[in-house]
């Protein structure tokens, strides 16, 4: 499977997708207009190893809800990820059985390398 979970209103996601110029077999899912399902999140968690790995601690709601001062469990991370799309660290690329989470330069370089190996 080749899929990208992104936010089309996020300038960083838009810039990264433009930079990568993904092949047409990629499925792009705008997580605001097409919410992540439990099944999709569980699949991402299986590839990532935890829900926390998918969770953005830079999300505005994370600060507003004062979640940093709470002892969050994997169950809590899953709940928040399903509750509001902004908690997903974006973009998330799934290329076959590999997952790439977030927008760090290192991560995007890894995506480019995976694409070149296709």
HUJO-V730910 format. One record per run of one state. SS is the DSSP state (h for helix, s for strand, l for the rest). FROM is the first residue (numbers start at 1). LEN is the number of residues. If there is no record, write none. Layout:
SS:FROM:LEN
SS:FROM:LEN
//
This chain:
l:1:1
s:2:5
l:7:4
h:11:10
l:21:6
s:27:4
l:31:7
h:38:11
l:49:3
h:52:3
s:55:1
l:56:4
h:60:5
l:65:2
h:67:3
l:70:4
h:74:10
l:84:1
h:85:3
s:88:1
l:89:3
s:92:4
l:96:2
s:98:4
l:102:3
h:105:12
l:117:2
//
